[in-house]
Amino acid sequence: MSTTSVASLASCIFCKIIKGEIPSFKLIETETAYSFLDIGPISKGHALVIPKYHAEKLHDLPESHMADIIPIAKKIAVAQGLENYNILQNNGAIAHQVVPHVHFHVIPKPAASDEAGLVVGWPVQADLKMDDIKALHEELKSKL
Protein backbone atom coordinates (compact mmCIF):
# COMPACT_ATOMS: atom_id res chain seq x y z
CA MET A 1 0.00 0.00 0.00
CA SER A 2 1.39 3.43 -0.88
CA THR A 3 1.62 6.23 1.65
CA THR A 4 -0.84 8.29 -0.39
CA SER A 5 -3.54 5.64 0.03
CA VAL A 6 -5.82 6.85 2.80
CA ALA A 7 -8.65 4.85 4.30
CA SER A 8 -11.26 6.85 6.17
CA LEU A 9 -14.54 6.21 7.92
CA ALA A 10 -17.39 8.66 7.35
CA SER A 11 -18.65 8.41 10.94
CA CYS A 12 -15.21 8.82 12.58
CA ILE A 13 -14.68 12.16 14.34
CA PHE A 14 -10.93 12.08 13.65
CA CYS A 15 -11.47 11.32 9.95
CA LYS A 16 -13.84 14.31 9.85
CA ILE A 17 -11.18 16.51 11.47
CA ILE A 18 -8.57 15.37 8.92
CA LYS A 19 -10.99 16.18 6.05
CA GLY A 20 -11.74 19.61 7.51
CA GLU A 21 -15.39 18.76 8.19
CA ILE A 22 -14.85 19.52 11.90
CA PRO A 23 -12.55 22.40 12.89
CA SER A 24 -9.40 21.76 14.90
CA PHE A 25 -6.43 23.60 16.33
CA LYS A 26 -4.06 22.01 13.80
CA LEU A 27 -0.38 21.91 14.71
CA ILE A 28 1.50 19.79 12.14
CA GLU A 29 0.22 17.95 9.08
CA THR A 30 2.17 15.62 6.80
CA GLU A 31 1.14 13.28 4.01
CA THR A 32 0.37 10.51 6.54
CA ALA A 33 -0.29 12.24 9.88
CA TYR A 34 -2.20 15.11 11.46
CA SER A 35 -1.81 16.72 14.88
CA PHE A 36 -3.92 19.15 16.85
CA LEU A 37 -4.59 20.42 20.36
CA ASP A 38 -7.02 18.34 22.42
CA ILE A 39 -10.19 20.35 23.22
CA GLY A 40 -10.69 18.28 26.37
CA PRO A 41 -7.12 18.53 27.70
CA ILE A 42 -5.90 17.01 30.94
CA SER A 43 -3.14 19.63 31.00
CA LYS A 44 -2.29 22.79 29.05
CA GLY A 45 -0.72 21.82 25.72
CA HIS A 46 -2.30 18.33 25.56
CA ALA A 47 -2.15 17.42 21.86
CA LEU A 48 -3.12 14.49 19.66
CA VAL A 49 -1.17 12.97 16.78
CA ILE A 50 -3.21 10.77 14.46
CA PRO A 51 -2.55 8.83 11.27
CA LYS A 52 -4.59 9.97 8.29
CA TYR A 53 -5.30 6.32 7.59
CA HIS A 54 -8.33 5.13 9.58
CA ALA A 55 -7.41 2.18 11.76
CA GLU A 56 -9.09 1.46 15.07
CA LYS A 57 -6.09 -0.16 16.76
CA LEU A 58 -2.34 0.13 16.30
CA HIS A 59 -2.02 -3.43 14.98
CA ASP A 60 -4.53 -2.50 12.21
CA LEU A 61 -2.43 0.45 11.01
CA PRO A 62 -0.14 -0.19 8.03
CA GLU A 63 3.48 0.51 8.97
CA SER A 64 3.75 2.96 6.08
CA HIS A 65 1.41 5.25 8.01
CA MET A 66 3.43 5.21 11.25
CA ALA A 67 6.66 6.95 10.27
CA ASP A 68 5.66 10.55 11.05
CA ILE A 69 3.80 9.97 14.32
CA ILE A 70 6.62 9.90 16.90
CA PRO A 71 8.68 12.62 15.19
CA ILE A 72 5.60 14.89 15.28
CA ALA A 73 5.01 14.07 18.96
CA LYS A 74 8.64 14.99 19.66
CA LYS A 75 8.32 18.30 17.79
CA ILE A 76 5.21 19.18 19.82
CA ALA A 77 7.01 18.39 23.10
CA VAL A 78 10.08 20.41 22.06
CA ALA A 79 7.96 23.37 20.86
CA GLN A 80 6.36 23.53 24.30
CA GLY A 81 9.70 23.24 26.07
CA LEU A 82 8.43 20.21 27.97
CA GLU A 83 10.72 18.56 30.47
CA ASN A 84 8.13 16.06 31.74
CA TYR A 85 5.40 14.57 29.59
CA ASN A 86 3.68 11.37 28.56
CA ILE A 87 3.18 9.90 25.09
CA LEU A 88 0.09 7.73 25.43
CA GLN A 89 -1.59 5.39 22.97
CA ASN A 90 -4.53 3.13 23.96
CA ASN A 91 -6.03 0.20 22.03
CA GLY A 92 -9.61 -0.82 22.77
CA ALA A 93 -12.34 0.42 25.07
CA ILE A 94 -11.19 -1.51 28.14
CA ALA A 95 -7.73 0.01 27.60
CA HIS A 96 -9.35 3.49 27.78
CA GLN A 97 -9.51 4.20 24.03
CA VAL A 98 -12.48 6.55 23.59
CA VAL A 99 -12.23 7.38 19.87
CA PRO A 100 -11.87 4.25 17.71
CA HIS A 101 -9.11 5.70 15.52
CA VAL A 102 -5.44 5.23 16.38
CA HIS A 103 -4.15 8.30 18.18
CA PHE A 104 -1.22 9.31 20.33
CA HIS A 105 -1.56 11.82 23.14
CA VAL A 106 1.25 14.24 23.99
CA ILE A 107 0.41 15.11 27.59
CA PRO A 108 2.47 17.71 29.43
CA LYS A 109 3.10 16.94 33.12
CA PRO A 110 3.64 20.40 34.61
CA ALA A 111 4.08 19.37 38.24
CA ALA A 112 4.68 16.32 40.44
CA SER A 113 1.07 16.47 41.64
CA ASP A 114 -2.05 14.77 40.31
CA GLU A 115 -3.69 18.13 39.57
CA ALA A 116 -2.72 18.23 35.87
CA GLY A 117 -1.39 15.79 33.33
CA LEU A 118 -1.69 12.04 33.23
CA VAL A 119 -2.20 10.20 36.52
CA VAL A 120 -1.05 6.59 36.28
CA GLY A 121 -1.07 3.71 38.72
CA TRP A 122 1.35 0.84 38.11
CA PRO A 123 -0.19 -2.35 39.52
CA VAL A 124 2.81 -4.68 39.44
CA GLN A 125 1.65 -8.28 39.01
CA ALA A 126 3.44 -9.80 42.00
CA ASP A 127 1.95 -13.23 41.33
CA LEU A 128 3.68 -13.44 37.94
CA LYS A 129 6.77 -15.54 38.59
CA MET A 130 10.12 -15.36 36.81
CA ASP A 131 9.45 -18.77 35.18
CA ASP A 132 6.21 -17.35 33.73
CA ILE A 133 8.07 -14.33 32.36
CA LYS A 134 10.77 -16.61 30.87
CA ALA A 135 8.13 -18.80 29.19
CA LEU A 136 6.38 -15.73 27.78
CA HIS A 137 9.74 -14.42 26.53
CA GLU A 138 10.41 -17.64 24.63
CA GLU A 139 6.89 -17.66 23.17
CA LEU A 140 7.14 -14.07 21.98
CA LYS A 141 10.61 -14.54 20.51
CA SER A 142 9.32 -17.47 18.46
CA LYS A 143 6.55 -15.26 17.02
CA LEU A 144 8.73 -12.24 16.31
Disulfide bonds with the S-S distance in Angstrom:
none
